[in-house]
Amino acid sequence: MLKIENLFLKKGSFVLHKLSFEVEKNSYFVILGKTGSGKTMLLEALAGIQKIEGKIYFKGKDITDVPPEKRNFGFVYQDFILFPNMNVEKNIKYSSRYKKIENKKILFDDLVNFLQIKEILKREIKYLSGGEKQRVAIARAIYSRPKILLLDEPLSAVDPTFRNSIMKSLKDIIKRYDITIIHVTHNFREASFLADKVAVMLDGKIMQIGDTFEVLNEPKNLEVAKFLGFRNIFPASFLGFEQKDKYFTVDPYKIKFNTDNKEGVYSFTCTIENIMGISDHFKIFVKVGGELFFCKVHESIFDISKLHEGENANIYIDKKDVTFI
């Protein structure tokens, strides 16, 4: 549906480096990256706000030079940018001033019920909470009947107690209003819950793109693994591999303490550096050949009294639990 080819954009010293990817119709596509990685700039490029090099195709048509108002994309900025001189209802209906909205009363009533904003329709913008502003901004964007909805950190101003319900609403928008969503965030939980596909963006580059579970659990390079918070990242030579630029990672919960010799595992003698009790589990740091491994052990699974700081122990890692980078 939306195809981006070699999108290049430079603003000051920051560059979007020839980005290429596709977004399928009626999908929820999340661009995940830390602050300053270029996510908002990319959304603005897709919306036509920023002049780019490269190509943007929508439904097979080249829209690279089509102005923003003719792309039929909705944009919700992080700070919502609602009109302060209009109440909630007038904000939502603003697009009807410059375009014809089909079945606008039915659409408006449905948006009000769907986003639960009936009680605030006559309220001035300055009296809205962050979550209310967010829902109004989304309602205004959908009311204009866009084909693609661009969301810039839409949950950053939302009270955590309402975040789950709003995420559910965002997910339901796609089928309810026949819209494709591109959502940028730095929040892994948002990406995990919402996305059909995820693109990890760092320093103006798309580092990895694919199905959500695959990207969040199987990083393809060292930068993505570190950004996603993976622990236990070590050179693959530690496991006997000769490639210099190859690394591996293992989930702290997958490292087992055992003295049994088993097939299909990597087994090491270690020294217990530190044991920390955390609610229902223990965090254990062990040193193996100069490398510090981080382990997590549920007290219901393993008798932690067998381990003592400063003493030696054995750990093993099932080969199927090792992810190579």
C-alpha positions in Angstrom: 0.0 0.0 0.0 2.7 2.5 1.1 6.2 2.0 -0.4 9.2 4.1 0.5 12.3 3.9 -1.6 15.7 5.4 -0.7 14.1 8.2 1.4 16.9 10.8 2.2 16.5 13.9 4.3 19.0 16.2 5.9 18.2 18.8 8.4 21.2 20.5 9.9 23.6 17.8 10.9 20.9 15.1 11.2 20.3 12.7 8.3 17.7 10.1 7.4 19.8 7.6 5.5 18.1 6.4 2.4 15.3 4.5 4.1 13.4 1.8 2.3 10.4 -0.1 3.6 6.7 -1.0 2.9 3.6 -0.7 5.0 0.7 -3.1 4.2 -2.9 -1.9 4.0 -4.9 -2.0 7.3 -1.8 -2.9 9.3 -0.4 -1.4 12.4 3.2 -0.5 11.7 5.4 0.7 14.6 8.7 2.6 14.2 10.6 2.0 17.4 13.6 4.1 18.4 15.1 6.2 21.1 14.6 10.0 21.3 16.5 11.8 18.6 16.6 8.9 16.2 14.6 10.7 13.5 11.2 9.1 14.0 9.1 12.4 13.9 11.1 13.6 10.9 10.3 10.4 9.1 6.6 10.9 9.8 6.7 14.5 8.5 8.5 13.2 5.4 5.7 10.7 4.8 3.0 13.4 5.4 4.7 15.7 2.8 5.7 18.3 5.4 9.4 17.7 4.7 11.0 17.8 1.2 12.9 14.6 0.5 15.1 12.8 -1.9 13.9 9.4 -2.9 10.4 8.1 -3.7 7.1 7.6 -1.8 4.4 5.5 -3.4 0.8 5.2 -2.2 -1.3 2.5 -3.9 1.2 2.4 -6.7 1.1 6.1 -7.3 4.1 8.3 -6.9 3.2 10.9 -4.2 6.7 12.2 -3.5 5.8 15.7 -4.6 2.1 15.7 -3.7 1.3 18.4 -1.1 0.3 17.3 2.4 -3.4 18.4 2.1 -3.8 16.1 -1.0 -2.2 13.0 0.5 -5.2 12.1 2.7 -3.0 11.2 5.6 -4.0 12.1 9.2 -1.2 13.3 11.6 -1.4 13.3 15.4 1.6 15.1 16.9 3.0 14.3 20.3 1.7 17.6 21.7 -1.6 17.1 19.7 -1.7 20.8 18.4 -5.4 21.3 19.0 -7.0 24.7 18.2 -7.2 26.6 21.5 -9.9 28.9 20.2 -12.3 26.1 19.5 -14.1 23.6 21.8 -13.7 19.9 21.5 -16.6 19.4 19.0 -15.4 22.2 16.7 -11.8 20.8 16.8 -13.0 17.3 15.7 -15.2 18.7 12.9 -12.6 21.2 11.6 -11.8 19.2 8.4 -15.4 19.6 7.2 -14.5 23.2 6.5 -12.3 22.3 3.6 -13.4 18.9 2.4 -16.6 16.9 2.1 -17.0 14.3 4.8 -19.3 11.4 3.8 -21.9 10.4 6.4 -20.3 12.9 8.8 -23.0 12.8 11.5 -22.8 9.0 11.7 -19.0 9.2 11.7 -19.0 11.9 14.4 -21.4 10.1 16.7 -19.5 6.9 16.3 -16.2 8.6 17.1 -17.7 10.2 20.2 -19.0 6.9 21.5 -15.9 4.9 20.5 -13.4 7.3 22.1 -15.8 8.1 25.1 -15.7 11.9 24.7 -19.4 12.7 24.9 -19.0 14.5 28.2 -16.3 16.9 27.0 -17.7 18.0 23.6 -18.4 21.5 24.7 -15.3 21.9 26.8 -12.4 24.3 26.0 -9.1 22.7 25.1 -7.3 24.3 28.0 -9.4 22.3 30.5 -8.6 18.9 29.0 -6.2 16.4 30.5 -3.4 14.8 28.5 -5.4 11.7 27.8 -8.5 13.7 26.8 -6.4 15.8 24.4 -5.0 12.6 22.9 -8.5 11.2 22.2 -9.7 14.5 20.7 -6.7 14.7 18.5 -7.3 11.1 17.2 -11.0 11.8 16.7 -10.1 14.9 14.7 -7.7 13.0 12.5 -10.1 10.1 11.9 -13.0 12.5 11.1 -11.1 13.7 8.1 -11.3 10.2 6.7 -7.6 9.6 6.1 -6.3 6.4 4.5 -3.2 6.4 6.7 -3.0 7.7 10.3 0.4 8.9 11.5 0.9 8.9 15.3 3.8 10.6 16.9 4.3 9.2 20.5 0.6 9.3 21.0 0.7 7.8 24.5 3.4 9.9 26.0 1.0 12.3 27.8 -1.5 9.6 28.9 -1.9 8.6 32.5 -0.5 5.1 32.9 -3.8 3.9 34.5 -5.6 4.6 31.1 -2.8 3.5 28.8 -4.1 -0.1 28.4 -7.6 1.0 27.4 -6.3 3.6 25.0 -3.9 1.0 23.4 -6.9 -1.2 22.9 -8.8 1.6 21.2 -5.8 2.3 18.9 -5.7 -1.3 17.8 -9.5 -1.3 17.1 -9.2 1.8 14.9 -7.8 -0.2 11.9 -10.9 -2.4 11.3 -13.5 0.1 12.6 -12.4 2.9 10.3 -10.5 1.1 7.5 -7.3 2.9 8.3 -3.6 1.9 8.2 -1.6 3.2 11.2 2.1 4.2 11.4 3.0 4.8 15.0 6.3 6.0 16.3 7.4 5.4 19.9 10.4 4.6 22.2 8.2 2.3 24.3 8.8 -1.4 23.8 5.5 -2.4 25.5 3.5 -0.3 23.1 5.3 -1.9 20.1 4.7 -5.4 21.5 1.0 -4.9 22.1 0.1 -2.8 19.0 2.4 -3.7 16.1 1.9 -6.1 13.3 5.3 -5.1 12.1 8.1 -3.2 13.8 11.0 -1.1 12.3 13.8 -0.3 14.8 15.2 3.1 13.9 18.5 4.4 15.4 20.4 7.5 14.3 18.4 8.0 11.2 18.7 4.4 10.0 16.3 1.5 9.8 18.4 -1.1 11.6 15.9 -4.0 11.5 12.3 -4.5 10.3 10.0 -7.5 10.5 7.2 -9.2 12.4 6.9 -7.9 15.9 7.9 -11.0 17.8 10.9 -11.7 15.6 12.3 -8.1 15.9 11.8 -7.8 19.7 13.2 -11.3 20.4 15.7 -11.9 17.7 17.8 -8.8 17.1 19.9 -9.0 13.9 22.8 -6.8 15.0 24.6 -5.5 18.1 23.0 -2.0 18.1 19.5 -3.4 18.0 20.2 -5.9 20.8 21.6 -3.2 23.0 18.7 -0.8 22.3 16.1 -3.5 23.1 17.8 -4.0 26.5 19.2 -7.5 25.8 21.6 -8.6 28.5 24.4 -11.2 28.2 25.8 -10.1 24.9 29.1 -11.8 24.2 31.5 -12.6 21.3 30.5 -15.9 19.6 34.1 -17.0 20.0 33.2 -17.6 23.7 31.1 -20.6 22.3 33.9 -21.8 20.0 32.9 -19.9 16.8 35.7 -18.2 14.8 33.8 -15.3 13.3 35.2 -12.1 14.7 32.0 -10.0 14.2 29.5 -12.6 15.5 27.9 -12.3 18.9 25.4 -14.2 20.9 22.9 -13.4 23.6 20.8 -15.4 26.0 17.8 -14.6 28.2 18.8 -14.4 31.9 16.0 -16.8 32.8 17.4 -19.4 30.4 20.7 -19.8 32.2 20.4 -22.8 34.5 22.5 -23.9 37.5 23.1 -27.6 37.3 26.0 -30.1 37.7 24.5 -32.7 35.3 26.2 -33.3 32.0 23.6 -32.9 29.2 23.7 -33.1 25.5 22.8 -30.0 23.4 24.0 -27.5 26.0 26.9 -25.1 26.6 28.3 -25.8 30.0 30.6 -23.6 32.0 32.2 -23.4 35.4 31.6 -20.0 37.0 32.3 -18.0 40.1 29.3 -16.5 41.9 29.9 -12.7 42.1 26.6 -11.5 43.6 23.2 -12.8 44.6 20.2 -10.4 45.0 16.8 -11.3 46.1 14.0 -9.6 44.2 10.4 -10.5 45.2 9.8 -13.9 43.8 13.2 -14.4 42.0 16.9 -13.9 42.4 19.3 -11.9 40.3 22.6 -13.6 40.1 25.9 -12.4 38.6 28.5 -15.0 37.7 31.9 -14.7 36.1 33.0 -17.1 33.4 36.4 -16.7 31.9 36.4 -12.9 32.5 32.8 -12.4 31.2 30.0 -11.5 33.6 26.8 -13.3 33.0 23.5 -12.0 34.4 21.1 -14.8 35.5 17.5 -14.8 36.9 16.3 -17.7 39.0 12.8 -18.3 40.4 13.0 -19.5 43.9 10.2 -22.0 43.3 12.3 -23.7 40.6 15.8 -23.8 42.2 17.0 -24.0 45.7 19.1 -20.8 46.0 20.7 -22.0 49.2 23.0 -24.2 47.1 24.7 -21.0 45.8 27.1 -18.8 47.8 28.9 -15.6 46.8 32.6 -16.2 46.1 32.2 -19.9 45.4 32.3 -21.9 42.2 29.3 -23.4 40.5 28.2 -24.8 37.1 25.9 -23.2 34.6 24.5 -24.5 31.4 22.7 -22.9 28.5 20.5 -25.0 26.1 21.8 -24.4 22.5 18.2 -23.7 21.4 18.1 -20.7 23.8 21.1 -19.0 22.3 20.4 -16.1 19.8 23.2 -15.2 17.5 23.7 -11.6 16.3 
